[in-house]
Amino acid sequence: MFQLKTVLFPVDFSDACKAASEQVAATAAHFNAKLLLFHVVQMQPVWYGDAVGYSALVDMDEVIDAKRLALSEVLRDCDDLEIRRLVAYGDPAQAIVECARKEAVDLIMMPSRGCGPFRRFLLGSVTAKVLHDVECPVWTDTHQQQFEPRESCRSVLCAVDLRPEMVPALQWAAEFSRSQEADLRLVHAIPWYEDGHGEAASLRHVVDDARNVIAGLEEEAGVDAPVFIKPGNVAEVLREAALKYTASLIVIGQGSLHKLMGRLRTSAYAIIREAPCPVVRV
């Protein structure tokens, strides 16, 4: 039976973080999981005076106490949840990765921090480092400026390439879908035709080959789900499919962040930026 025992929610007190907190609480409650709220204090140099200036002395104990107080207000009304609150000092990404390992976290949930017409094309550096370094699944919120409350999960997409390394992601997506009583659909983009060129007969052959490979991956993973295949850029095809099937979540594989591991794997950041719904990297 699929279970999440511990969910880690890094808190930076941003609007994006506040918007994601409702979904975080709902996920922890659904799985009866422990929720770990984690804030990392990262001090920046502060200067006053003339061009030369001088460094301001900061009482770190006071800063940490203030952050602990602020953290105590986050999800304070969720009496039905088992919540622990921790404050650390150092590099945020490194601290989050270390905390996830130490606490045997099953899922990290954090916003991607993209806002506005320009920042939409950026991925927060902390989120990017956590996605790259941490071993457990990572949930990232919708990469947009307006944050809206979401209904319960009804449809899950799993992005698949044609490599055996996709099996764990397929299994995670299938088990999560069952736990939510949600529909699961697999999505595969054919990169060779993303420019719109290519003969129709050749395309049909590529699609048939892809379906055969995906069927083998499904059999190995113990998954049976409909498959959406379309020529094009991975992120764009996934976005189209997510809108078409009103997806609540997109699941991508762990290898998506490493260039030597396949094309889907090099597209993870673009997928997260373009997705109209949250993305989980497994």
C-alpha positions as CSV (number, residue, x, y, z in Angstrom):
1,M,0.0,0.0,0.0
2,F,1.3,3.4,-1.0
3,Q,2.2,5.5,2.0
4,L,3.9,8.8,2.9
5,K,5.1,8.8,6.4
6,T,7.0,12.1,6.6
7,V,6.5,15.2,4.4
8,L,9.1,18.0,4.5
9,F,7.9,21.5,3.7
10,P,10.8,24.1,3.5
11,V,9.3,27.4,4.6
12,D,10.7,30.8,3.4
13,F,7.6,32.9,4.3
14,S,7.2,34.0,0.7
15,D,3.8,34.4,-1.0
16,A,4.4,31.3,-3.1
17,C,5.2,29.3,0.1
18,K,2.0,30.5,1.8
19,A,0.0,29.6,-1.3
20,A,1.5,26.1,-1.3
21,S,0.8,25.5,2.4
22,E,-2.8,24.5,1.9
23,Q,-1.9,21.7,-0.5
24,V,1.0,20.6,1.7
25,A,-1.4,20.3,4.7
26,A,-4.0,18.4,2.6
27,T,-1.4,16.0,1.3
28,A,-0.1,15.2,4.8
29,A,-3.6,14.8,6.1
30,H,-4.6,12.5,3.3
31,F,-1.7,10.1,4.1
32,N,-1.8,10.7,7.8
33,A,1.9,11.7,7.5
34,K,4.1,13.6,9.9
35,L,4.7,17.1,8.6
36,L,8.1,18.7,9.1
37,L,8.2,22.5,8.7
38,F,11.8,23.6,8.1
39,H,13.2,27.1,7.8
40,V,16.9,27.9,7.0
41,V,18.3,31.2,8.1
42,Q,20.7,32.5,5.5
43,M,22.4,35.7,6.5
44,Q,23.5,38.2,3.9
45,P,26.1,40.9,4.4
46,V,24.6,44.2,5.6
47,W,26.4,47.5,5.1
48,Y,25.7,51.1,6.3
49,G,27.4,54.4,6.0
50,D,29.5,55.7,3.1
51,A,30.8,53.9,0.1
52,V,33.3,52.0,2.3
53,G,30.7,51.2,5.0
54,Y,31.0,48.8,7.8
55,S,29.5,45.4,8.5
56,A,26.5,45.3,10.9
57,L,26.7,43.0,13.8
58,V,23.8,40.6,14.0
59,D,22.6,38.7,17.0
60,M,22.0,35.3,15.5
61,D,20.2,34.0,18.6
62,E,17.7,36.8,18.2
63,V,17.3,36.1,14.5
64,I,16.7,32.4,15.0
65,D,14.3,33.0,17.8
66,A,12.3,35.4,15.6
67,K,12.2,32.8,12.8
68,R,11.0,30.1,15.3
69,L,8.2,32.4,16.3
70,A,7.3,33.1,12.7
71,L,7.4,29.4,11.9
72,S,5.1,28.6,14.8
73,E,2.4,30.6,13.0
74,V,2.6,28.5,9.8
75,L,-0.3,26.0,9.7
76,R,-1.0,26.8,13.4
77,D,-4.7,25.8,13.0
78,C,-4.0,22.3,11.7
79,D,-4.7,20.5,14.9
80,D,-5.3,17.2,13.2
81,L,-1.7,17.0,11.8
82,E,1.4,15.9,13.6
83,I,3.7,18.9,12.9
84,R,7.3,19.5,13.9
85,R,9.0,22.8,13.3
86,L,12.8,23.2,12.9
87,V,15.0,26.2,12.2
88,A,18.6,25.8,10.9
89,Y,21.4,28.1,9.8
90,G,23.4,27.8,6.7
91,D,23.0,27.1,2.9
92,P,19.3,26.5,2.4
93,A,19.6,23.8,-0.3
94,Q,22.3,21.9,1.5
95,A,20.3,22.1,4.8
96,I,17.2,20.8,3.1
97,V,19.0,17.9,1.5
98,E,20.6,17.0,4.8
99,C,17.3,17.3,6.7
100,A,15.6,15.0,4.2
101,R,18.2,12.3,4.6
102,K,18.4,12.6,8.4
103,E,14.6,12.5,8.8
104,A,14.0,9.8,6.2
105,V,11.6,12.1,4.4
106,D,9.2,10.5,1.8
107,L,8.3,13.7,0.0
108,I,9.6,17.2,-0.1
109,M,7.0,19.8,-1.1
110,M,8.2,23.3,-2.1
111,P,7.2,26.1,-4.6
112,S,9.3,26.7,-7.6
113,R,9.4,30.5,-6.9
114,G,8.6,31.6,-10.5
115,C,6.7,34.9,-10.6
116,G,5.9,37.5,-13.2
117,P,6.4,37.7,-16.9
118,F,10.2,37.3,-16.6
119,R,10.6,35.2,-13.5
120,R,8.3,32.6,-15.0
121,F,11.3,31.5,-17.0
122,L,13.5,31.0,-13.9
123,L,13.6,28.2,-11.4
124,G,14.5,29.2,-7.9
125,S,18.2,28.3,-7.2
126,V,17.3,26.5,-4.0
127,T,14.6,24.5,-5.7
128,A,16.9,23.6,-8.5
129,K,19.7,22.4,-6.2
130,V,17.2,20.3,-4.1
131,L,15.8,18.7,-7.2
132,H,19.3,17.8,-8.3
133,D,20.7,16.6,-5.1
134,V,18.0,15.0,-3.0
135,E,17.1,11.3,-3.4
136,C,13.4,11.3,-2.3
137,P,10.5,12.6,-4.5
138,V,10.2,16.4,-4.8
139,W,6.9,18.2,-5.4
140,T,7.0,21.6,-7.0
141,D,4.1,24.0,-7.2
142,T,2.8,25.6,-10.3
143,H,5.3,28.0,-11.8
144,Q,3.1,31.1,-12.1
145,Q,2.2,34.4,-10.5
146,Q,-1.4,33.7,-9.4
147,F,-1.9,30.9,-7.0
148,E,-5.3,29.3,-6.6
149,P,-6.7,26.6,-4.3
150,R,-6.9,23.2,-6.0
151,E,-9.6,20.6,-5.9
152,S,-8.7,17.1,-4.9
153,C,-6.5,15.1,-7.2
154,R,-8.5,13.5,-10.1
155,S,-6.0,13.1,-12.9
156,V,-2.3,12.2,-12.9
157,L,0.1,12.3,-15.9
158,C,3.4,10.4,-15.9
159,A,6.0,11.6,-18.4
160,V,7.8,8.6,-19.9
161,D,10.8,8.2,-22.2
162,L,11.9,4.8,-23.5
163,R,14.5,3.8,-21.0
164,P,14.3,1.2,-18.2
165,E,15.1,3.8,-15.6
166,M,11.5,5.0,-16.0
167,V,10.1,2.0,-14.1
168,P,10.3,3.5,-10.6
169,A,8.5,6.7,-11.7
170,L,5.8,4.6,-13.4
171,Q,5.3,2.6,-10.2
172,W,5.2,5.8,-8.0
173,A,2.7,7.5,-10.3
174,A,0.5,4.4,-10.4
175,E,0.5,3.9,-6.6
176,F,-0.1,7.6,-5.9
177,S,-3.0,7.6,-8.4
178,R,-4.6,4.6,-6.7
179,S,-4.2,6.3,-3.3
180,Q,-6.0,9.3,-4.6
181,E,-8.5,7.3,-6.7
182,A,-7.3,9.4,-9.6
183,D,-7.0,8.5,-13.3
184,L,-3.4,7.8,-14.6
185,R,-2.3,8.6,-18.1
186,L,1.2,8.2,-19.6
187,V,2.6,10.9,-21.9
188,H,5.5,10.5,-24.4
189,A,6.9,13.2,-26.7
190,I,8.6,12.2,-30.0
191,P,11.5,14.7,-30.3
192,W,12.5,13.9,-33.9
193,Y,9.3,15.6,-35.1
194,E,9.1,18.5,-32.8
195,D,9.7,20.9,-35.8
196,G,6.6,19.6,-37.5
197,H,8.5,17.9,-40.3
198,G,8.8,14.3,-41.3
199,E,6.8,11.9,-43.4
200,A,3.5,10.5,-42.0
201,A,4.4,6.9,-42.6
202,S,7.7,7.3,-40.8
203,L,6.0,9.0,-37.9
204,R,3.5,6.1,-37.6
205,H,6.4,3.7,-37.4
206,V,8.0,5.7,-34.6
207,V,4.8,5.9,-32.7
208,D,4.2,2.2,-33.0
209,D,7.7,1.4,-31.8
210,A,7.3,3.8,-28.9
211,R,4.0,2.2,-27.9
212,N,5.7,-1.3,-27.9
213,V,8.5,-0.1,-25.7
214,I,6.1,1.7,-23.3
215,A,4.0,-1.5,-23.1
216,G,7.1,-3.4,-22.0
217,L,7.9,-0.8,-19.3
218,E,4.3,-0.9,-18.1
219,E,4.5,-4.7,-17.8
220,E,7.7,-4.5,-15.8
221,A,6.2,-1.8,-13.6
222,G,2.9,-3.6,-13.2
223,V,1.1,-0.6,-14.6
224,D,-1.8,-0.4,-17.1
225,A,-2.7,3.1,-18.3
226,P,-3.7,4.8,-21.5
227,V,-0.8,6.5,-23.4
228,F,-0.8,9.9,-25.0
229,I,1.9,10.2,-27.7
230,K,2.6,13.3,-29.8
231,P,5.5,14.7,-31.8
232,G,7.0,17.8,-30.2
233,N,9.0,19.4,-27.4
234,V,8.7,17.4,-24.1
235,A,7.6,20.4,-22.0
236,E,5.1,21.6,-24.5
237,V,3.6,18.2,-25.1
238,L,3.2,17.6,-21.4
239,R,1.6,21.0,-21.0
240,E,-0.9,20.3,-23.8
241,A,-1.7,16.9,-22.3
242,A,-2.1,18.4,-18.8
243,L,-4.6,20.9,-20.1
244,K,-6.4,18.4,-22.3
245,Y,-6.9,15.9,-19.4
246,T,-7.2,18.5,-16.6
247,A,-4.3,17.0,-14.8
248,S,-3.8,17.6,-11.1
249,L,-0.2,16.4,-11.1
250,I,2.6,15.5,-13.5
251,V,5.2,12.9,-12.5
252,I,8.7,12.8,-14.0
253,G,11.6,10.5,-13.4
254,Q,14.7,11.0,-11.2
255,G,17.0,11.0,-14.2
256,S,15.3,14.1,-15.6
257,L,18.1,16.3,-14.2
258,H,21.1,14.6,-15.7
259,K,22.2,15.2,-19.3
260,L,23.7,11.8,-19.8
261,M,20.5,10.0,-19.0
262,G,18.2,10.9,-21.9
263,R,16.2,13.7,-23.5
264,L,13.3,13.8,-21.1
265,R,15.8,14.0,-18.3
266,T,17.3,17.1,-19.6
267,S,13.9,18.8,-19.9
268,A,12.9,18.7,-16.2
269,Y,13.3,22.4,-15.5
270,A,11.4,23.3,-18.7
271,I,8.6,20.9,-17.7
272,I,8.3,22.5,-14.2
273,R,8.3,26.0,-15.7
274,E,5.6,25.2,-18.3
275,A,3.4,22.8,-16.3
276,P,-0.1,24.2,-15.5
277,C,-0.2,21.9,-12.4
278,P,2.3,20.8,-9.8
279,V,5.1,18.4,-10.8
280,V,6.7,15.6,-8.7
281,R,10.2,14.5,-9.6
282,V,10.6,10.9,-8.4
